[in-house]
Amino acid sequence: MSLPTTSTVFASQAMVCTIDQLASAAALEILNKGGNAVDAAIAANGVLAITSQHMNGLGGDLWALIHEPGQPVQALNASGRAGSGADPQRLRDEGLTVMPYRGSVASSPVPGVVDGWLAMQERYGSMDMDVLLAAAISCADAGFASSSQLARSSAVVSDVAGNTQLANLNPGDKVVRPRVARNLRALVAQGRDGWYGGEFGEALIDTGAGEYTEADLAVNNADWVQAPSLDAWGHTLWTAPPNSQGYLSLASAGIAAGLDLPDDPNDPLFAHFLIEASRAAAYDRPDVLHEHAESGALLNLEMLAQRRARIDPNQAVAWGDSYADGGTMYMCVVDSNGMGVSLIQSNAAGFGAHVMVGDTGIFLHNRGIGFNLTPGHPAEYGPGRRPPHTLSPALITNPDGTLRSVLGTMGGDAQPQIVLQMFARMLHSGESPGQVLNAGRFNLASPDPKSGFDTWTAGGEVRVLLEPHVAHWAPGLTERGHVVEVSKAADLSGFGHAHLIEVLPNGSLAGAADPRAKASAALGR
């Protein structure tokens, strides 16, 4: 099987990359009108919330990294908190040992995406929200043609109560979302009160049946937090702090940068070292990742050096029994002033919890699957708690602090693995954005493909899944002790929809959008 390829796109002033040409076009229009990278990112995310609700939407969460020239990198945590009715003992009494995957609001903290948009617009925006969401509202009212991925995913929510517009679609079907447009107009007209205190908020409380209260919805879910960083390959790498798993991207990069990586990124030894760096960084994630975890402790250089020292170039290490393709989208924007935005927004799984919020047309995410039901666990489900999060935006700065790149991907647990592969190919091997995204990838998975957030906790051997166009890695990895499987999937979305924009030394921009997302678009001017 061959992967459709992408090319590196060049621009002199600004660029945007998303999974959807409509979203990229909306963002570019904002940039052409004089808006900045944050304005453009909000506009693109708004359109994606309409056209790609199987992957992200208004019932989900948001994380972002923002680089403003001359200022420290800022991280935005707009992940929601569990409602006041969150009761772990009730779930344990029902016989559950892990969070319900779908069909339950217990796995749906209060959605944070709208708080995230408002926080970004308040701090950095140069345009009003009615301008930024105009394309999204128009798309919802006038309709759009269903993508093949949305059509394929729609079958799984055909029986969800209230879902009359996103059921059993065919590619190219016209989809209209008037109920979502109605709620976006309320947001534009009344701000936060029009959303969390309006029709959406009232319907969320009713849908929750005791899970949420008005007081829960009054709590703002967007917090500006310190972005952790780590130096590797002569650059500074940035990500989001816990409760995000972003630290794994940096930890694995810190481990890998100290290994003797081959010059050729297509050498099976290159893949082996990155696989081992990923496993070394992540094997204890379920035990250490929670909302109060400290980035400094998770990125302790002495600890990373100790884990690096265990890596054998000739043999896979038994790291332990701790660590799915989901519903997430990543986007990035760089504007003419050098501001860069790395933004990721998600439902967690495809169509989230498969629960619609009243008559709004909006599906709730199921990010609460990251909670733990073990009494006393630091990530135990409970009122006001934020769950461990897979969303992991990334950003790179040069030694002088200027922006080098904004990059990231969807992919659930695999996000840090994919970001590591992008870091290494870009910074160690010197590949262009198009080369980075066309390159084959690995993805680490447990024997149980439906084990939820912590795919490595199922026990047993971790499988190394390979894309078909790097099947030649299999013999070299197998002889090093890896359990290898070459994917036979027609859709390679499980290996991520990654995007990348690079600032070149002359100030021009180079970028690419992942060909694994069939309608992805990198647009610049």
TADAGI-V370579 format. One record per pair of residues at least 6 apart in sequence whose ideal C-beta (glycine too) atoms are under 7 Angstrom apart, sorted by the first residue. I is the first residue (numbers start at 1). J is the second residue. Records with the same first field share a line. If there is no record, write none. Layout:
# TADAGI-V370579
I = J ; J
This chain:
# TADAGI-V370579
1 = 468 ; 469
2 = 469
3 = 438 ; 467 ; 469 ; 492 ; 515
4 = 515
5 = 438 ; 515
6 = 434 ; 437 ; 438 ; 512 ; 513 ; 514 ; 515
7 = 434
8 = 432 ; 433 ; 434 ; 510 ; 512
9 = 511 ; 512 ; 522 ; 524
10 = 508 ; 509 ; 510 ; 524
11 = 508 ; 509 ; 524 ; 525
12 = 508
13 = 336 ; 525
14 = 31 ; 334 ; 335 ; 336 ; 524 ; 525
15 = 334 ; 501 ; 509 ; 511 ; 522 ; 523 ; 524
16 = 24 ; 27 ; 28 ; 40 ; 44 ; 333 ; 523
17 = 24 ; 331 ; 332 ; 499 ; 501 ; 511 ; 513 ; 522
18 = 24 ; 44 ; 48 ; 331 ; 499 ; 513 ; 520 ; 521
19 = 52 ; 329 ; 497 ; 517 ; 519 ; 520
20 = 47 ; 48 ; 51 ; 52 ; 519
21 = 519 ; 521
22 = 47 ; 51 ; 139 ; 144
23 = 44 ; 47 ; 48 ; 51
24 = 44 ; 521 ; 523
25 = 523
26 = 43 ; 44 ; 47 ; 135
27 = 40 ; 41 ; 43 ; 44 ; 333
28 = 523 ; 525
30 = 39 ; 40 ; 43 ; 127 ; 132
31 = 40 ; 335 ; 525
32 = 525
35 = 126 ; 127
36 = 124 ; 126 ; 335 ; 337 ; 339
37 = 333 ; 334 ; 335 ; 339 ; 340 ; 341
38 = 66 ; 120 ; 124 ; 125 ; 341
39 = 125 ; 126 ; 127 ; 132
40 = 333
41 = 331 ; 333 ; 341 ; 343
42 = 117 ; 120 ; 121 ; 132
43 = 132 ; 135
44 = 331
45 = 331 ; 343 ; 345
46 = 132 ; 133 ; 135 ; 136
47 = 135 ; 136 ; 139
48 = 56 ; 329
49 = 56 ; 57 ; 58 ; 136
50 = 136 ; 139 ; 140 ; 144 ; 177 ; 180
51 = 139 ; 144
52 = 150 ; 329
53 = 166 ; 351 ; 363
54 = 149 ; 150 ; 153 ; 327 ; 350 ; 351
55 = 327 ; 328 ; 329 ; 347 ; 410
56 = 327 ; 328 ; 329 ; 345 ; 346 ; 347
57 = 347 ; 362 ; 363
58 = 111 ; 113 ; 114 ; 180 ; 362
59 = 111 ; 347 ; 352 ; 357 ; 362 ; 363 ; 364 ; 365
60 = 111 ; 113 ; 345 ; 346 ; 347 ; 352 ; 365
61 = 78 ; 79 ; 80 ; 111 ; 112 ; 113 ; 346 ; 365 ; 367 ; 391
62 = 78 ; 112 ; 113 ; 116 ; 343 ; 345
63 = 76 ; 77 ; 78 ; 79 ; 240 ; 244 ; 344 ; 391 ; 393
64 = 76 ; 116 ; 120 ; 341 ; 342 ; 343 ; 393
65 = 73 ; 75 ; 227 ; 238 ; 240 ; 342 ; 393 ; 395
66 = 74 ; 124 ; 341
67 = 73 ; 339 ; 340 ; 395 ; 397 ; 403
68 = 339
69 = 337 ; 338 ; 339
73 = 227 ; 238 ; 395
74 = 224 ; 227
75 = 225 ; 226 ; 227 ; 240 ; 241
76 = 116 ; 119 ; 120 ; 222 ; 224
77 = 223 ; 225 ; 240
78 = 112 ; 113 ; 115 ; 116 ; 119 ; 221 ; 222
79 = 112 ; 221 ; 243 ; 367 ; 386 ; 389
80 = 109 ; 110 ; 111 ; 112 ; 221
81 = 109 ; 110 ; 219 ; 221 ; 384 ; 385 ; 386
82 = 109 ; 368 ; 381 ; 382 ; 383 ; 384 ; 385
83 = 110 ; 208 ; 211 ; 212 ; 213 ; 216 ; 383
84 = 213 ; 215 ; 216 ; 383
85 = 208 ; 210 ; 211 ; 212
86 = 106 ; 211 ; 381 ; 382 ; 383
88 = 373 ; 380 ; 381 ; 382
91 = 106 ; 373
92 = 373
96 = 373
97 = 373
98 = 373 ; 452
99 = 106 ; 107 ; 368 ; 369 ; 371 ; 373 ; 381
100 = 106 ; 107
101 = 107 ; 366 ; 369 ; 452
102 = 349 ; 353 ; 354 ; 366
103 = 353 ; 354 ; 355
104 = 353
105 = 207 ; 208 ; 211 ; 353 ; 355 ; 364
106 = 211 ; 368
107 = 353 ; 366 ; 368 ; 369
108 = 353 ; 355 ; 364 ; 365 ; 366 ; 368
109 = 367 ; 368 ; 386 ; 387
110 = 212 ; 216 ; 217 ; 221
111 = 364 ; 365
112 = 221 ; 222
113 = 345
114 = 187 ; 195
115 = 220 ; 221 ; 222
116 = 222
118 = 192 ; 222
119 = 222
121 = 129 ; 132
129 = 187 ; 188
130 = 188
133 = 184 ; 188
136 = 184
137 = 181 ; 184 ; 185
140 = 177 ; 178 ; 180 ; 181 ; 184
141 = 176 ; 178 ; 181
143 = 174 ; 175 ; 176
144 = 175
145 = 172 ; 174
146 = 169 ; 171 ; 172 ; 173 ; 175
147 = 171 ; 518 ; 519
148 = 171 ; 518
149 = 518
150 = 169
151 = 169 ; 170 ; 171 ; 173
153 = 350 ; 351
154 = 166 ; 167 ; 168 ; 169
155 = 168
156 = 350 ; 351
157 = 163 ; 166 ; 167 ; 351 ; 354
158 = 167 ; 168
160 = 354 ; 356
161 = 356
162 = 356 ; 359
163 = 356
165 = 175 ; 176 ; 177 ; 361
166 = 175
169 = 175
177 = 361
179 = 359 ; 360 ; 361
180 = 360 ; 361 ; 362
183 = 199 ; 200 ; 360
186 = 194 ; 195 ; 198 ; 199
187 = 194 ; 195
190 = 198
195 = 201
196 = 217
197 = 217
199 = 360
200 = 357 ; 360 ; 362
201 = 217
203 = 357 ; 358 ; 359 ; 360
204 = 212 ; 217 ; 357
205 = 212 ; 213 ; 214
206 = 358
207 = 355 ; 357 ; 358
225 = 241
226 = 241
227 = 238 ; 239 ; 240 ; 241
228 = 239 ; 241 ; 247 ; 250 ; 295 ; 299
229 = 236 ; 237 ; 238
230 = 237 ; 250 ; 253 ; 254 ; 299
232 = 253 ; 254 ; 257
233 = 257 ; 427 ; 428
234 = 399
235 = 396 ; 397 ; 398 ; 404 ; 427
236 = 397
237 = 250 ; 253 ; 394 ; 396 ; 423
238 = 394 ; 395 ; 397
239 = 246 ; 247 ; 249 ; 250 ; 392 ; 393 ; 394
240 = 246 ; 392 ; 393
241 = 295
242 = 289 ; 290 ; 291 ; 293 ; 295
243 = 290 ; 291 ; 386 ; 387 ; 388 ; 389
244 = 389 ; 391 ; 392
245 = 285 ; 289 ; 388 ; 389 ; 390 ; 392 ; 416
246 = 392
247 = 295 ; 298 ; 299
248 = 281 ; 282 ; 285 ; 416
249 = 392 ; 394 ; 416 ; 419 ; 420
250 = 299
251 = 281 ; 298 ; 299 ; 304
252 = 277 ; 278 ; 281 ; 416 ; 420
253 = 420 ; 423
254 = 304
255 = 277 ; 280 ; 281 ; 304 ; 307 ; 308
256 = 273 ; 274 ; 277 ; 420 ; 424
258 = 308
259 = 273 ; 308 ; 311
261 = 270 ; 273 ; 424 ; 428
262 = 269 ; 270
264 = 270
265 = 424 ; 425 ; 429 ; 439
268 = 473 ; 476 ; 477
269 = 313 ; 476
271 = 442 ; 473 ; 477
272 = 477 ; 480
273 = 311
274 = 420 ; 421 ; 424
275 = 442 ; 444 ; 464 ; 482
276 = 311 ; 316 ; 317
277 = 420
278 = 416 ; 417 ; 420 ; 444
279 = 319 ; 444 ; 462
280 = 307 ; 308 ; 310 ; 311 ; 319
282 = 323 ; 416
283 = 319 ; 320 ; 322 ; 323 ; 456
284 = 322
285 = 322 ; 323
286 = 322 ; 454 ; 457
287 = 322
288 = 298
289 = 379 ; 388
290 = 378 ; 379 ; 388
291 = 385 ; 386
292 = 378
310 = 317
311 = 317
314 = 480
315 = 480 ; 481
316 = 480 ; 481 ; 482
321 = 459
322 = 456 ; 457
323 = 454 ; 455 ; 456 ; 457
324 = 412 ; 449 ; 450 ; 455
325 = 412 ; 493 ; 494
326 = 348 ; 349 ; 350 ; 412
327 = 346 ; 347 ; 348 ; 349 ; 350 ; 351 ; 352
328 = 344 ; 346 ; 391 ; 410 ; 412
329 = 345 ; 410 ; 497
330 = 344 ; 408 ; 409 ; 410 ; 497 ; 498 ; 499
331 = 343 ; 499
332 = 341 ; 342 ; 406 ; 407 ; 408 ; 499 ; 501
333 = 341
334 = 340 ; 406 ; 501 ; 503 ; 509
338 = 403
340 = 395 ; 403 ; 406
341 = 406
342 = 393 ; 394 ; 395 ; 406 ; 407 ; 408
343 = 393
344 = 391 ; 393 ; 408
346 = 365 ; 391
347 = 363 ; 365
348 = 365 ; 366 ; 367 ; 369
349 = 366
351 = 363
352 = 363 ; 364 ; 365 ; 366
353 = 364 ; 365 ; 366
355 = 363 ; 364
356 = 362 ; 363
357 = 364
367 = 387 ; 389
368 = 381 ; 387
369 = 452 ; 453
370 = 379 ; 387 ; 388 ; 389 ; 453
371 = 379 ; 380 ; 381 ; 387
372 = 379 ; 380 ; 381
373 = 381
374 = 380
379 = 387 ; 388
388 = 453
390 = 412 ; 413 ; 415 ; 453
392 = 408 ; 415 ; 416 ; 419
393 = 408
394 = 407 ; 408 ; 419
395 = 406
396 = 404 ; 405
397 = 403 ; 404
398 = 404
403 = 503
404 = 502 ; 503
405 = 426 ; 500 ; 501 ; 502 ; 503
406 = 501
407 = 419 ; 422 ; 499 ; 500
408 = 419 ; 498 ; 499
409 = 415 ; 418 ; 419 ; 496 ; 497 ; 498
410 = 496 ; 497
411 = 418 ; 496
413 = 455
414 = 443 ; 444 ; 496
417 = 443 ; 444
418 = 441 ; 496 ; 498
421 = 441
422 = 436 ; 498 ; 500
425 = 431 ; 436 ; 439
426 = 436
432 = 510
433 = 500 ; 502 ; 510 ; 511 ; 512
434 = 512
436 = 500
437 = 498 ; 500 ; 512 ; 514 ; 515
438 = 515
440 = 466 ; 467 ; 469 ; 470
441 = 467 ; 495 ; 496
442 = 464 ; 465 ; 466
443 = 465 ; 494 ; 495
444 = 462 ; 464
445 = 455 ; 463 ; 465
446 = 455 ; 456 ; 458 ; 460 ; 462
447 = 458 ; 460 ; 461 ; 463
448 = 458
451 = 457 ; 458
456 = 462
461 = 483
463 = 483 ; 485
464 = 477 ; 482 ; 483 ; 484
465 = 485 ; 487
466 = 473 ; 474 ; 484 ; 486 ; 487
467 = 487 ; 492 ; 495
468 = 486 ; 487
471 = 486
474 = 484 ; 486
477 = 484
478 = 484
492 = 516
493 = 516
495 = 516
496 = 514 ; 516
497 = 514 ; 516 ; 517 ; 520
498 = 514
499 = 513 ; 514
500 = 511 ; 512
501 = 509 ; 511
502 = 510 ; 511
503 = 509
504 = 510
509 = 524
511 = 522 ; 524
512 = 522
513 = 520 ; 521 ; 522
514 = 520
